[in-house]
Structures are given as structure tokens and as C-alpha cells.
Amino acid sequence: MVIWLFIKPYDHQVMKRPEFDSIKTYAEFKKYKWTWNDLVSICKEHGLKYQATEEKLLKVIEAYFNGVKIPPKRNWYSNVVLN
């Protein structure tokens, strides 16, 4: 017995996301798909904590939109903020 499956091609429009700095609210930020690497890059560029899981990075970015800047951990051996 042969079963034929007709699969509709994956059809969705990819929403082009704007530059992070042009986004004004966390709600707008959440409209777009961000990879873990994207989140790490955003956090590094803005001096935020970047060594975390995707879930925690999203919380750091949400805090950033709410006016709270969570800095990265310090390197206590040289007493400088990690880059």
C-alpha cells in the first residue's frame, strides 16, 4: 500500500528586523526572532551582562529597556569589566 502525502511548502513571510538601537520598547523587541548569539552581541555592545542563558539574556535586555543596566561580572584579577 502506498500513501501519498502532499505537503504544502513552508510559506511564511520573514519579518526583517530593524537594528536593535532603533527599537524603542521591549514589546517591539519581542516581535522579532533573536538567536542566543544575537542576544550576546547586543549585550556586549551595550555593556550589559552577556554570560548567561537565552532566558536570562532576555531578562537583562528587558531590564535595559526599563532603564536598568545590568553590567557584566568583573574580572577580579585585573579589576576591569569584561569585554
Secondary structure as GFF3:
##gff-version 3
##sequence-region A 1 83
A	DSSP	three_ten_helix	20	22	.	.	.	ID=ss1
A	DSSP	alpha_helix	26	29	.	.	.	ID=ss2
A	DSSP	alpha_helix	36	45	.	.	.	ID=ss3
A	DSSP	alpha_helix	54	65	.	.	.	ID=ss4
A	DSSP	beta_strand	74	75	.	.	.	ID=ss5
A	DSSP	beta_strand	80	81	.	.	.	ID=ss6
###
